[in-house]
Amino acid sequence: MKPVKVGLLGLGTVGGGTVNVLRENGDAIAQRLGAPIQIVHASARDLSKARICDTTGIMLTTDPREVVDNPELDVVVELMGGDGIAREMVLRAIANGKHVVTANKMLLAKHGSEVFAAAREKGVMVAFEAAVAGGIPVIKAIREGLAANRIEWLVGIINGTGNFILTAMRDDDREFADVLAEAQRLGYAEADPTFDVEGIDAAHKLTILASIAFGIPPRLENVYTEGITRITRDDVKYADELGYRIKALGIARRTDKGVELRVHPTLIPEGRLIANVDGVNNAVLVKGNMVGPTMYYGAGAGAGPTASAVVADLIDVARGMNAPGDCRVPCLAFQPEAIAELPVLSMDEVETAFYLRMKAVDKPGVLSKISSALSDFQISIEAVIQKEPKHGERQVDLVILTNVVKEAIMNEAMRRLESSDTIAGPIAHIRVEHLD
């Protein structure tokens, strides 16, 4: 088998890591594949910038078009990010008949249908393991390892920055803003952390996971997205007292009424494996109807782990280059004609248990009134934490765990409580999942 010639768009952290993986593990990769993989052409915005890799022997340019138009290349690896020039280059590479490997979750979440349709028309492959959960091979696991199953649901800690923040808030008893500043100093969070702390990054990844799990087109706009910025140190402590951990989760669930697609903070029982995934690590829990729950855990970012996924995709693409199209694993796990829209439930229709934290007026009978008000909506109380008032204060922290209830009903119940004379201010609420 002749060498597989690759063009690389982007020589940043992941691009440099990809070069390093191929240089360090090239012999072992060639033994597995039967041919070497060679990066022969690469683009970067600033060629004078220091790199984490040795670019000797690689033709360099600042113009990515030169790479995708290079007739010698078999595969183009897109690691630029975003959905502007990256989208243009991916579609141009496909139009030129080149296979594509990408780590670009935004591109696929927003324009995946367009990219995959173009690839089918040209008979080329698009591989994207590195777009979700860094070095964890969760795409391959769902698409191939669980192919005998009907996927019922998946739940993922798929943003390392948010997980680092929530872990430090619990372990060190600190507030959100303080830990976020540390995450920025350590390089885990950007100067503008919006994508991470508001759940947008996780929503991109959940869009991709849901597509391969349920055979639906990637539709980012269908994902309900809520960040972790309103989680307080008190919430973390109360959750711990109740036997739960707060995690920022991406959740995709198939129901009789449609598909749930949501990203938000969630209480999980502390005994669950995924509740104990800490720091910047990622994990995805997938339930198939035959195999039951399976979990995939590891580093969700970084040069080595993400580059590992990129190179694994390169190997898969190289193995499939000479195979007929109908012998290749479909990009989204399902045959293209089987990809179909399913109804997506609004959050009002989603059913979960709830954690409620409120400031209750310190007087006799308040808990009874709150219980009665919730009972009017068929909401039962599973657990309560009621604190003594601090000296001179007339309000106390009251924390309630409820049973499972439709979100629209819970919202109406909270509005009634907030309008009563027993509650001061808005009620903080977090959804609860038991992952059964």
NUVEXKOL-856379 format. One record per residue (C-alpha): x, y, z; residue number from 1. Coordinates in steps of 0.5 Angstrom, whole numbers, plus 500, padded with zeros to 3 digits. Layout:
xx X; yy Y; zz Z; k NUM
...
//
This chain:
xx 500; yy 500; zz 500; k 1
xx 503; yy 507; zz 498; k 2
xx 504; yy 512; zz 503; k 3
xx 498; yy 516; zz 505; k 4
xx 499; yy 523; zz 504; k 5
xx 496; yy 528; zz 509; k 6
xx 495; yy 536; zz 509; k 7
xx 494; yy 539; zz 515; k 8
xx 490; yy 546; zz 516; k 9
xx 492; yy 549; zz 523; k 10
xx 498; yy 548; zz 527; k 11
xx 496; yy 550; zz 534; k 12
xx 495; yy 545; zz 540; k 13
xx 492; yy 540; zz 536; k 14
xx 495; yy 540; zz 530; k 15
xx 502; yy 540; zz 533; k 16
xx 500; yy 534; zz 537; k 17
xx 498; yy 531; zz 531; k 18
xx 505; yy 532; zz 528; k 19
xx 508; yy 529; zz 534; k 20
xx 503; yy 523; zz 534; k 21
xx 505; yy 521; zz 527; k 22
xx 513; yy 522; zz 528; k 23
xx 513; yy 519; zz 535; k 24
xx 508; yy 513; zz 533; k 25
xx 509; yy 513; zz 526; k 26
xx 512; yy 506; zz 526; k 27
xx 507; yy 503; zz 530; k 28
xx 502; yy 506; zz 526; k 29
xx 505; yy 504; zz 519; k 30
xx 505; yy 497; zz 522; k 31
xx 497; yy 497; zz 524; k 32
xx 495; yy 500; zz 517; k 33
xx 500; yy 497; zz 512; k 34
xx 503; yy 504; zz 510; k 35
xx 506; yy 510; zz 513; k 36
xx 502; yy 516; zz 514; k 37
xx 505; yy 523; zz 512; k 38
xx 504; yy 530; zz 513; k 39
xx 506; yy 533; zz 507; k 40
xx 503; yy 540; zz 507; k 41
xx 500; yy 545; zz 512; k 42
xx 497; yy 552; zz 513; k 43
xx 498; yy 556; zz 519; k 44
xx 496; yy 564; zz 520; k 45
xx 503; yy 566; zz 523; k 46
xx 509; yy 561; zz 520; k 47
xx 514; yy 565; zz 525; k 48
xx 510; yy 563; zz 531; k 49
xx 513; yy 558; zz 536; k 50
xx 511; yy 551; zz 535; k 51
xx 510; yy 545; zz 539; k 52
xx 512; yy 540; zz 534; k 53
xx 518; yy 539; zz 529; k 54
xx 515; yy 541; zz 522; k 55
xx 522; yy 539; zz 518; k 56
xx 520; yy 536; zz 511; k 57
xx 513; yy 539; zz 511; k 58
xx 511; yy 544; zz 506; k 59
xx 508; yy 550; zz 510; k 60
xx 504; yy 556; zz 507; k 61
xx 499; yy 561; zz 510; k 62
xx 494; yy 560; zz 505; k 63
xx 489; yy 554; zz 507; k 64
xx 487; yy 554; zz 500; k 65
xx 494; yy 552; zz 497; k 66
xx 493; yy 545; zz 502; k 67
xx 486; yy 543; zz 500; k 68
xx 488; yy 544; zz 492; k 69
xx 494; yy 540; zz 493; k 70
xx 493; yy 534; zz 488; k 71
xx 498; yy 530; zz 491; k 72
xx 494; yy 529; zz 498; k 73
xx 489; yy 524; zz 500; k 74
xx 486; yy 527; zz 506; k 75
xx 485; yy 534; zz 509; k 76
xx 485; yy 535; zz 516; k 77
xx 482; yy 541; zz 519; k 78
xx 484; yy 544; zz 525; k 79
xx 482; yy 551; zz 525; k 80
xx 476; yy 551; zz 528; k 81
xx 470; yy 556; zz 527; k 82
xx 465; yy 555; zz 522; k 83
xx 467; yy 561; zz 517; k 84
xx 473; yy 559; zz 513; k 85
xx 473; yy 552; zz 516; k 86
xx 467; yy 551; zz 513; k 87
xx 469; yy 553; zz 506; k 88
xx 476; yy 549; zz 506; k 89
xx 472; yy 543; zz 508; k 90
xx 467; yy 543; zz 502; k 91
xx 473; yy 545; zz 498; k 92
xx 477; yy 539; zz 500; k 93
xx 471; yy 535; zz 499; k 94
xx 469; yy 538; zz 492; k 95
xx 477; yy 536; zz 490; k 96
xx 475; yy 529; zz 492; k 97
xx 479; yy 529; zz 498; k 98
xx 477; yy 525; zz 505; k 99
xx 476; yy 530; zz 511; k 100
xx 478; yy 529; zz 518; k 101
xx 476; yy 534; zz 523; k 102
xx 476; yy 536; zz 530; k 103
xx 471; yy 542; zz 529; k 104
xx 464; yy 541; zz 533; k 105
xx 461; yy 548; zz 531; k 106
xx 462; yy 546; zz 524; k 107
xx 459; yy 539; zz 524; k 108
xx 453; yy 542; zz 529; k 109
xx 451; yy 547; zz 525; k 110
xx 453; yy 545; zz 518; k 111
xx 454; yy 537; zz 519; k 112
xx 448; yy 536; zz 514; k 113
xx 451; yy 540; zz 508; k 114
xx 458; yy 537; zz 509; k 115
xx 456; yy 530; zz 510; k 116
xx 451; yy 531; zz 503; k 117
xx 457; yy 534; zz 500; k 118
xx 462; yy 528; zz 502; k 119
xx 456; yy 523; zz 499; k 120
xx 456; yy 526; zz 493; k 121
xx 463; yy 526; zz 492; k 122
xx 464; yy 519; zz 495; k 123
xx 469; yy 521; zz 500; k 124
xx 469; yy 520; zz 508; k 125
xx 469; yy 525; zz 513; k 126
xx 471; yy 523; zz 520; k 127
xx 470; yy 527; zz 526; k 128
xx 472; yy 523; zz 533; k 129
xx 476; yy 529; zz 536; k 130
xx 470; yy 533; zz 535; k 131
xx 467; yy 530; zz 542; k 132
xx 471; yy 529; zz 548; k 133
xx 478; yy 529; zz 546; k 134
xx 481; yy 523; zz 546; k 135
xx 475; yy 518; zz 548; k 136
xx 473; yy 514; zz 542; k 137
xx 466; yy 515; zz 544; k 138
xx 464; yy 516; zz 537; k 139
xx 467; yy 510; zz 534; k 140
xx 464; yy 506; zz 541; k 141
xx 456; yy 509; zz 539; k 142
xx 457; yy 508; zz 531; k 143
xx 460; yy 501; zz 531; k 144
xx 461; yy 498; zz 538; k 145
xx 454; yy 499; zz 540; k 146
xx 451; yy 498; zz 533; k 147
xx 447; yy 492; zz 535; k 148
xx 443; yy 497; zz 540; k 149
xx 437; yy 502; zz 540; k 150
xx 440; yy 507; zz 544; k 151
xx 435; yy 509; zz 549; k 152
xx 439; yy 515; zz 552; k 153
xx 446; yy 518; zz 553; k 154
xx 449; yy 523; zz 558; k 155
xx 455; yy 526; zz 558; k 156
xx 460; yy 531; zz 562; k 157
xx 463; yy 534; zz 555; k 158
xx 466; yy 540; zz 557; k 159
xx 472; yy 540; zz 561; k 160
xx 472; yy 547; zz 563; k 161
xx 465; yy 547; zz 567; k 162
xx 467; yy 540; zz 570; k 163
xx 474; yy 543; zz 573; k 164
xx 470; yy 549; zz 576; k 165
xx 464; yy 545; zz 579; k 166
xx 469; yy 540; zz 582; k 167
xx 474; yy 546; zz 585; k 168
xx 467; yy 549; zz 588; k 169
xx 466; yy 543; zz 591; k 170
xx 473; yy 540; zz 593; k 171
xx 475; yy 547; zz 596; k 172
xx 469; yy 551; zz 598; k 173
xx 469; yy 556; zz 593; k 174
xx 465; yy 561; zz 589; k 175
xx 464; yy 560; zz 581; k 176
xx 467; yy 567; zz 580; k 177
xx 473; yy 565; zz 584; k 178
xx 474; yy 558; zz 581; k 179
xx 473; yy 561; zz 574; k 180
xx 479; yy 566; zz 575; k 181
xx 483; yy 560; zz 576; k 182
xx 481; yy 556; zz 570; k 183
xx 483; yy 562; zz 566; k 184
xx 490; yy 563; zz 569; k 185
xx 491; yy 555; zz 568; k 186
xx 489; yy 556; zz 561; k 187
xx 483; yy 551; zz 562; k 188
xx 478; yy 557; zz 560; k 189
xx 479; yy 563; zz 555; k 190
xx 479; yy 570; zz 556; k 191
xx 472; yy 570; zz 554; k 192
xx 469; yy 563; zz 557; k 193
xx 462; yy 564; zz 555; k 194
xx 462; yy 558; zz 550; k 195
xx 464; yy 554; zz 556; k 196
xx 460; yy 556; zz 562; k 197
xx 454; yy 558; zz 558; k 198
xx 454; yy 551; zz 555; k 199
xx 455; yy 552; zz 548; k 200
xx 461; yy 548; zz 547; k 201
xx 457; yy 542; zz 550; k 202
xx 451; yy 543; zz 546; k 203
xx 455; yy 543; zz 540; k 204
xx 458; yy 536; zz 542; k 205
xx 451; yy 534; zz 544; k 206
xx 448; yy 535; zz 537; k 207
xx 453; yy 530; zz 534; k 208
xx 452; yy 525; zz 539; k 209
xx 445; yy 525; zz 539; k 210
xx 445; yy 525; zz 531; k 211
xx 449; yy 518; zz 531; k 212
xx 445; yy 515; zz 537; k 213
xx 438; yy 517; zz 534; k 214
xx 439; yy 517; zz 527; k 215
xx 437; yy 525; zz 526; k 216
xx 440; yy 530; zz 522; k 217
xx 445; yy 535; zz 527; k 218
xx 441; yy 541; zz 529; k 219
xx 444; yy 545; zz 534; k 220
xx 438; yy 550; zz 535; k 221
xx 434; yy 544; zz 537; k 222
xx 438; yy 543; zz 544; k 223
xx 436; yy 547; zz 550; k 224
xx 442; yy 550; zz 553; k 225
xx 443; yy 553; zz 560; k 226
xx 450; yy 554; zz 563; k 227
xx 453; yy 554; zz 570; k 228
xx 454; yy 561; zz 572; k 229
xx 448; yy 561; zz 577; k 230
xx 451; yy 555; zz 581; k 231
xx 453; yy 558; zz 588; k 232
xx 457; yy 555; zz 593; k 233
xx 451; yy 554; zz 597; k 234
xx 448; yy 549; zz 592; k 235
xx 454; yy 545; zz 592; k 236
xx 454; yy 544; zz 599; k 237
xx 447; yy 543; zz 600; k 238
xx 447; yy 538; zz 594; k 239
xx 453; yy 534; zz 598; k 240
xx 449; yy 534; zz 604; k 241
xx 443; yy 531; zz 600; k 242
xx 448; yy 525; zz 597; k 243
xx 448; yy 528; zz 590; k 244
xx 454; yy 532; zz 586; k 245
xx 452; yy 538; zz 581; k 246
xx 455; yy 536; zz 574; k 247
xx 454; yy 540; zz 567; k 248
xx 451; yy 535; zz 563; k 249
xx 449; yy 534; zz 556; k 250
xx 443; yy 529; zz 556; k 251
xx 440; yy 526; zz 550; k 252
xx 434; yy 521; zz 551; k 253
xx 429; yy 518; zz 546; k 254
xx 422; yy 518; zz 549; k 255
xx 415; yy 516; zz 546; k 256
xx 413; yy 523; zz 545; k 257
xx 420; yy 525; zz 542; k 258
xx 427; yy 526; zz 543; k 259
xx 430; yy 530; zz 549; k 260
xx 436; yy 535; zz 547; k 261
xx 439; yy 539; zz 553; k 262
xx 445; yy 542; zz 556; k 263
xx 444; yy 544; zz 564; k 264
xx 447; yy 543; zz 571; k 265
xx 444; yy 537; zz 574; k 266
xx 444; yy 533; zz 581; k 267
xx 447; yy 526; zz 580; k 268
xx 447; yy 521; zz 586; k 269
xx 454; yy 521; zz 589; k 270
xx 454; yy 514; zz 588; k 271
xx 454; yy 514; zz 580; k 272
xx 460; yy 513; zz 577; k 273
xx 459; yy 519; zz 572; k 274
xx 458; yy 523; zz 579; k 275
xx 465; yy 522; zz 580; k 276
xx 469; yy 524; zz 574; k 277
xx 472; yy 530; zz 576; k 278
xx 477; yy 536; zz 574; k 279
xx 478; yy 537; zz 567; k 280
xx 476; yy 530; zz 565; k 281
xx 470; yy 528; zz 560; k 282
xx 465; yy 522; zz 561; k 283
xx 460; yy 519; zz 557; k 284
xx 454; yy 514; zz 559; k 285
xx 450; yy 511; zz 554; k 286
xx 445; yy 506; zz 555; k 287
xx 443; yy 501; zz 549; k 288
xx 437; yy 497; zz 550; k 289
xx 441; yy 490; zz 550; k 290
xx 448; yy 492; zz 553; k 291
xx 445; yy 497; zz 558; k 292
xx 449; yy 503; zz 561; k 293
xx 456; yy 503; zz 558; k 294
xx 461; yy 509; zz 560; k 295
xx 467; yy 512; zz 556; k 296
xx 472; yy 516; zz 561; k 297
xx 478; yy 520; zz 559; k 298
xx 482; yy 526; zz 557; k 299
xx 477; yy 531; zz 554; k 300
xx 482; yy 536; zz 551; k 301
xx 489; yy 537; zz 550; k 302
xx 494; yy 536; zz 545; k 303
xx 496; yy 529; zz 546; k 304
xx 489; yy 526; zz 547; k 305
xx 485; yy 530; zz 542; k 306
xx 491; yy 528; zz 537; k 307
xx 490; yy 521; zz 538; k 308
xx 483; yy 521; zz 536; k 309
xx 485; yy 525; zz 530; k 310
xx 490; yy 520; zz 528; k 311
xx 486; yy 514; zz 529; k 312
xx 481; yy 517; zz 524; k 313
xx 486; yy 518; zz 519; k 314
xx 488; yy 511; zz 520; k 315
xx 480; yy 509; zz 519; k 316
xx 480; yy 513; zz 513; k 317
xx 486; yy 510; zz 510; k 318
xx 483; yy 503; zz 511; k 319
xx 477; yy 505; zz 508; k 320
xx 480; yy 509; zz 502; k 321
xx 480; yy 503; zz 497; k 322
xx 473; yy 500; zz 499; k 323
xx 467; yy 501; zz 496; k 324
xx 462; yy 507; zz 499; k 325
xx 457; yy 502; zz 501; k 326
xx 462; yy 498; zz 505; k 327
xx 464; yy 504; zz 509; k 328
xx 461; yy 505; zz 516; k 329
xx 456; yy 511; zz 515; k 330
xx 458; yy 518; zz 518; k 331
xx 452; yy 518; zz 522; k 332
xx 452; yy 511; zz 524; k 333
xx 445; yy 510; zz 520; k 334
xx 445; yy 509; zz 512; k 335
xx 444; yy 516; zz 509; k 336
xx 436; yy 515; zz 507; k 337
xx 435; yy 513; zz 514; k 338
xx 437; yy 519; zz 517; k 339
xx 430; yy 523; zz 519; k 340
xx 427; yy 528; zz 523; k 341
xx 424; yy 526; zz 530; k 342
xx 420; yy 531; zz 534; k 343
xx 424; yy 534; zz 539; k 344
xx 421; yy 536; zz 546; k 345
xx 420; yy 543; zz 549; k 346
xx 423; yy 543; zz 556; k 347
xx 416; yy 544; zz 558; k 348
xx 415; yy 537; zz 556; k 349
xx 421; yy 534; zz 559; k 350
xx 420; yy 530; zz 566; k 351
xx 425; yy 531; zz 571; k 352
xx 426; yy 531; zz 579; k 353
xx 428; yy 538; zz 582; k 354
xx 432; yy 541; zz 587; k 355
xx 429; yy 548; zz 590; k 356
xx 433; yy 553; zz 594; k 357
xx 429; yy 558; zz 597; k 358
xx 429; yy 564; zz 602; k 359
xx 423; yy 562; zz 607; k 360
xx 420; yy 567; zz 612; k 361
xx 422; yy 564; zz 619; k 362
xx 415; yy 563; zz 622; k 363
xx 411; yy 557; zz 624; k 364
xx 407; yy 553; zz 619; k 365
xx 411; yy 556; zz 613; k 366
xx 414; yy 549; zz 611; k 367
xx 407; yy 546; zz 611; k 368
xx 404; yy 552; zz 607; k 369
xx 410; yy 550; zz 602; k 370
xx 408; yy 543; zz 602; k 371
xx 401; yy 544; zz 601; k 372
xx 402; yy 549; zz 595; k 373
xx 407; yy 544; zz 592; k 374
xx 401; yy 538; zz 593; k 375
xx 396; yy 542; zz 589; k 376
xx 401; yy 541; zz 583; k 377
xx 401; yy 533; zz 585; k 378
xx 409; yy 535; zz 587; k 379
xx 411; yy 531; zz 593; k 380
xx 417; yy 532; zz 597; k 381
xx 423; yy 527; zz 597; k 382
xx 428; yy 531; zz 602; k 383
xx 428; yy 537; zz 606; k 384
xx 434; yy 541; zz 609; k 385
xx 431; yy 547; zz 613; k 386
xx 437; yy 551; zz 616; k 387
xx 436; yy 555; zz 623; k 388
xx 436; yy 563; zz 621; k 389
xx 442; yy 567; zz 623; k 390
xx 442; yy 572; zz 628; k 391
xx 438; yy 578; zz 627; k 392
xx 435; yy 575; zz 620; k 393
xx 428; yy 573; zz 619; k 394
xx 429; yy 568; zz 613; k 395
xx 432; yy 561; zz 613; k 396
xx 435; yy 557; zz 607; k 397
xx 430; yy 552; zz 605; k 398
xx 432; yy 546; zz 600; k 399
xx 427; yy 541; zz 597; k 400
xx 428; yy 535; zz 593; k 401
xx 422; yy 533; zz 589; k 402
xx 419; yy 527; zz 585; k 403
xx 419; yy 527; zz 578; k 404
xx 415; yy 532; zz 575; k 405
xx 413; yy 536; zz 568; k 406
xx 417; yy 542; zz 567; k 407
xx 411; yy 546; zz 566; k 408
xx 408; yy 544; zz 572; k 409
xx 414; yy 546; zz 576; k 410
xx 415; yy 553; zz 573; k 411
xx 408; yy 554; zz 575; k 412
xx 408; yy 552; zz 582; k 413
xx 415; yy 556; zz 583; k 414
xx 411; yy 562; zz 580; k 415
xx 405; yy 561; zz 585; k 416
xx 411; yy 560; zz 591; k 417
xx 414; yy 566; zz 589; k 418
xx 408; yy 570; zz 589; k 419
xx 406; yy 568; zz 596; k 420
xx 408; yy 571; zz 603; k 421
xx 412; yy 565; zz 605; k 422
xx 418; yy 566; zz 600; k 423
xx 423; yy 572; zz 599; k 424
xx 426; yy 573; zz 592; k 425
xx 426; yy 568; zz 586; k 426
xx 427; yy 560; zz 587; k 427
xx 434; yy 557; zz 585; k 428
xx 432; yy 551; zz 581; k 429
xx 437; yy 545; zz 579; k 430
xx 434; yy 539; zz 575; k 431
xx 436; yy 532; zz 578; k 432
xx 437; yy 526; zz 574; k 433
xx 438; yy 519; zz 577; k 434
xx 440; yy 515; zz 571; k 435
xx 436; yy 509; zz 572; k 436
//
